[in-house]
């Protein structure tokens, strides 16, 4: 089976982090986010993937090339003008003559693709939607299914008195090639707002498969931080990359550690990328990720935060539940507080309070 991954969006909700890089290429625990999706695909024997690009397409080719080093065969379908989710899939489906998988490029989902495909074929479905359960259904559009999994209706961000289910679209689909005939070629089109309602109205065989396990959409700064915390905290099956492990620390290559450090405790972990430097008396708490060549100053304190590649954190600076972009400079004794997100190359003067 072949896969199509939708990666054309500009990631506006993740700005300023996506001003200089597409969302699927942002590092997550020091790996491009899209590599996690490739890993899931490889586990289920899928090696051939078509990537639907629009925003900064050259960045993807520079990052992955033909996919050989990742054990994948990648091809790129570029949209000069954004075609939406439906238009992008229609554009990429040329020559696909069997069931194919579609993934949203901003979702991390430990989907059992093999079981998903069995479900699809057992029901002789024309389209199958992976669904996931959420704690607060009012925040999402819901997908209601019958006992056998057949989709009954879509309910957009309901109030509590309207809720009859807590299953939402998980951003993964299986399609039979014939379904693509319903999408007009070369024009913007939406899977969610056009194709799926059309299939429902036409009584097509459309089913929803509830997938257990981990799921997150990294489309906001808050969720981007959260996926780091989840991986570092062991909430996902993905290992934390490291060439050396110490209590509370996962170290990349050639990391220089100062004296009298306070590592993360009580199940916390700090992942330090290749070539990083940590000054004396630095303190880590909770779950922290520092990118390659990051510099952490003497006595700096980092708690539940992400510091991207090449950033420099000054002596005595304090960071908590924030994201610091690549090559930022955080001045000595500054405080970067919860919810802050700094664009790449930003400079914060000493003793600043954000």
C-alpha positions in Angstrom: 0.0 0.0 0.0 1.1 3.6 -0.7 0.6 6.6 1.4 0.0 10.3 0.7 1.0 12.9 3.4 -0.5 16.4 3.3 2.2 18.9 4.2 1.2 22.0 2.2 -0.1 24.2 5.0 1.6 27.4 6.2 1.2 26.6 9.9 -0.1 30.0 10.8 -1.2 28.9 14.3 2.4 27.9 15.0 3.9 31.2 14.2 6.5 32.5 14.8 8.1 29.0 14.7 6.9 28.4 11.2 8.0 31.7 9.7 11.3 30.0 8.7 10.4 26.4 8.4 7.3 24.3 7.5 5.4 22.8 10.4 6.2 19.1 9.5 9.9 19.9 9.5 10.0 21.5 12.9 12.2 19.5 15.2 10.5 17.3 17.8 12.9 16.0 20.4 15.7 16.9 17.9 14.1 15.0 14.9 12.1 16.5 12.1 8.4 15.9 13.0 7.7 14.1 9.8 10.2 11.4 10.6 7.9 10.1 13.3 5.2 9.5 10.7 7.7 7.7 8.5 8.6 5.5 11.4 4.9 4.5 11.9 4.6 3.8 8.1 7.7 1.6 8.1 6.4 -0.5 11.0 3.5 -1.5 8.8 5.4 -2.2 5.7 4.7 1.1 3.9 7.7 2.4 2.1 6.4 4.5 -0.8 5.0 7.9 0.1 3.8 10.9 -1.9 4.4 14.3 -0.1 1.9 17.1 -1.1 3.8 20.3 -0.8 2.9 24.0 -1.2 4.7 26.1 1.5 8.5 26.1 1.2 8.6 22.9 -0.9 12.4 23.0 -1.3 12.9 22.6 2.4 11.4 19.1 2.3 13.6 17.9 -0.6 16.6 19.3 1.2 15.6 17.5 4.4 14.7 14.1 3.0 15.7 13.8 -0.7 14.4 10.6 -2.2 14.0 9.1 1.2 16.6 6.4 0.8 18.5 7.2 4.1 15.2 6.8 5.9 14.3 3.5 4.3 11.5 5.2 2.2 10.8 6.0 -1.4 9.6 9.6 -1.5 8.1 11.6 -4.3 6.9 15.2 -4.2 3.7 16.6 -5.6 3.8 20.4 -5.6 0.8 22.7 -5.6 1.5 26.2 -7.1 -1.7 27.3 -5.4 -3.0 25.6 -2.3 -5.7 23.1 -3.2 -7.0 22.3 0.3 -7.0 18.7 1.7 -9.3 17.3 -1.0 -7.6 19.0 -3.9 -4.2 17.9 -2.7 -5.3 14.2 -2.4 -6.9 14.3 -5.8 -3.8 15.8 -7.2 -1.6 13.1 -5.7 -3.8 10.2 -6.5 -3.0 9.9 -10.2 -1.8 6.4 -10.9 -2.9 5.0 -7.5 -5.0 2.0 -8.5 -5.5 0.3 -5.1 -6.5 1.3 -1.6 -4.2 4.1 -0.3 -3.6 5.8 3.0 -3.7 9.6 3.6 -2.2 11.3 6.6 -2.3 14.8 7.8 1.3 16.1 8.2 0.7 17.7 11.5 -0.6 14.8 13.5 1.3 12.3 15.6 -0.8 9.2 15.9 0.4 5.7 16.9 -2.2 4.3 14.5 -2.2 0.5 13.9 -2.3 0.9 10.1 -2.5 -2.9 9.6 -5.7 -3.2 11.7 -7.1 -0.1 10.1 -6.7 -1.7 6.7 -8.3 -4.9 7.8 -11.3 -3.0 9.2 -11.6 -1.1 5.9 -11.6 -4.3 3.8 -13.8 -6.2 6.1 -16.5 -3.5 5.7 -15.9 -3.2 1.9 -15.6 0.5 2.6 -15.0 3.2 0.0 -13.6 5.5 2.6 -12.5 4.9 6.2 -11.7 7.6 8.7 -9.5 6.9 11.7 -11.1 8.4 14.8 -9.8 9.1 18.3 -11.5 9.8 21.6 -11.1 13.2 23.4 -11.8 14.4 26.9 -13.5 17.6 25.8 -15.7 17.0 22.7 -16.8 20.6 22.6 -13.4 21.7 21.2 -13.7 19.6 18.1 -15.9 18.5 15.3 -17.3 15.1 16.2 -17.9 12.0 14.0 -20.9 9.8 15.1 -20.9 6.2 14.0 -23.3 3.3 14.2 -22.5 0.1 16.1 -20.8 -1.4 13.1 -18.7 1.7 12.5 -20.6 3.2 9.6 -20.5 7.0 9.8 -23.9 8.5 10.6 -23.2 12.2 10.9 -20.7 15.0 11.5 -21.2 17.5 14.3 -19.1 20.6 14.3 -18.0 21.8 17.7 -21.2 21.0 19.6 -22.4 22.3 23.0 -22.5 19.8 25.8 -26.3 19.1 25.4 -25.7 18.1 21.8 -22.9 15.6 22.5 -23.6 11.9 21.8 -20.1 10.7 21.2 -16.5 11.8 21.9 -14.8 10.6 18.7 -13.2 13.0 16.4 -11.4 12.9 13.0 -7.8 11.7 13.8 -6.4 12.9 10.4 -5.8 9.5 8.8 -7.9 8.0 6.0 -8.1 5.0 3.7 -9.6 5.6 0.2 -10.5 3.4 -2.7 -9.4 5.1 -6.0 -12.9 5.5 -7.3 -13.7 8.0 -4.5 -11.3 10.5 -6.2 -13.8 10.9 -9.1 -16.0 12.9 -6.7 -13.2 15.6 -6.3 -12.9 18.0 -9.2 -9.3 18.2 -10.4 -7.1 21.3 -10.1 -9.4 23.3 -7.8 -9.5 23.9 -4.1 -11.5 21.3 -2.3 -11.9 20.0 1.3 -12.1 16.4 2.4 -13.8 17.4 5.7 -16.2 20.0 4.4 -17.0 18.7 0.9 -16.0 15.1 0.2 -17.1 13.5 3.5 -20.6 15.1 3.6 -21.0 14.2 -0.1 -20.2 10.6 0.7 -22.6 10.6 3.6 -25.4 12.2 1.6 -24.9 9.6 -1.2 -25.0 6.7 1.2 -21.5 5.6 0.2 -19.8 3.0 2.4 -17.9 5.3 4.8 -16.7 3.9 8.1 -15.0 5.2 11.2 -12.3 3.2 12.9 -11.6 4.2 16.5 -7.9 4.0 17.1 -6.6 3.6 20.7 -3.2 5.0 21.8 -1.5 8.3 21.5 -2.7 11.1 19.3 -1.9 14.8 19.1 -2.2 17.6 16.6 0.9 19.8 16.9 -0.8 22.8 15.2 -0.3 25.3 18.0 2.7 26.4 20.1 1.0 24.8 23.2 0.6 21.5 21.4 4.1 21.7 20.0 5.5 22.0 23.5 3.2 19.2 24.7 4.4 16.7 22.2 8.0 17.2 23.5 6.8 16.8 27.1 4.9 13.6 26.1 7.8 12.0 24.3 10.3 12.9 27.0 7.9 11.7 29.7 7.4 8.3 28.0 3.8 8.8 27.0 4.5 7.6 23.5 6.3 4.6 22.1 9.0 6.8 20.5 12.5 6.6 22.2 14.4 9.7 23.1 17.5 9.9 20.9 20.7 9.8 22.8 24.2 8.5 22.5 24.7 8.5 26.3 22.3 8.4 29.2 22.7 9.7 32.7 20.2 10.0 35.5 17.7 12.6 34.2 19.8 13.4 31.1 19.7 12.0 27.5 22.9 13.3 25.9 23.7 13.7 22.2 27.3 13.5 20.9 30.0 15.8 22.1 27.9 17.4 24.8 30.0 19.3 27.4 28.5 19.4 30.9 29.6 21.8 33.7 30.0 21.0 37.3 27.3 20.7 40.0 24.4 20.4 37.6 20.9 19.6 38.9 19.4 17.1 36.5 15.7 16.5 36.1 14.2 14.2 38.9 11.0 12.3 39.6 10.7 10.9 36.1 11.7 14.1 34.4 14.3 14.2 31.6 16.4 16.7 29.7 17.5 15.8 26.2 20.5 17.7 25.0 21.4 17.7 21.3 24.7 17.1 19.7 27.4 19.7 20.4 25.6 21.4 23.3 27.3 23.0 26.3 25.8 23.3 29.8 27.4 25.7 32.3 28.1 25.0 36.0 25.2 24.9 38.4 22.6 24.8 35.6 19.3 23.3 36.7 16.8 21.2 34.8 13.3 20.2 36.1 10.4 18.5 34.4 11.0 17.7 30.8 13.4 19.8 28.7 14.7 19.6 25.2 17.7 21.5 24.0 18.6 21.4 20.3 22.0 20.8 18.7 24.7 23.3 19.6 22.6 24.9 22.3 24.4 26.8 25.0 23.0 26.8 28.6 24.7 29.4 30.8 26.0 29.1 34.4 23.2 28.8 36.9 20.4 28.9 34.3 17.2 27.2 35.2 15.0 25.3 32.6 11.7 23.7 33.4 9.3 22.0 30.9 10.6 23.9 27.9 12.0 23.6 24.4 15.2 25.4 23.2 15.9 24.9 19.5 19.2 24.5 17.7 21.9 27.1 18.3 20.1 29.1 20.9 22.1 30.6 23.8 20.7 30.9 27.3 22.5 33.4 29.4 23.8 32.9 33.0 21.1 32.8 35.6 18.3 33.0 33.0 15.0 31.2 33.9 12.8 29.4 31.3 9.5 27.8 32.1 6.9 26.1 29.8 8.1 28.1 26.7 9.6 27.6 23.3 12.8 29.4 22.3 13.4 29.4 18.6 16.7 28.5 16.8 19.7 30.8 17.3 17.9 33.0 19.9 20.0 34.8 22.5 18.4 35.0 26.0 20.3 37.5 28.1 21.7 36.8 31.5 19.2 36.8 34.4 16.2 37.1 32.1 12.9 35.3 32.7 11.0 33.7 29.9 7.7 32.5 31.3 4.9 30.2 30.5 3.3 30.5 27.0 6.2 32.5 25.4 7.3 31.5 21.9 10.4 33.3 20.5 11.0 33.5 16.7 14.3 32.2 15.5 17.2 34.7 15.9 15.4 36.8 18.6 17.5 38.5 21.2 16.3 39.1 24.7 18.3 41.7 26.7 19.7 40.8 30.1 17.3 41.1 33.1 14.3 41.1 30.7 11.0 39.6 31.9 8.7 38.0 29.3 
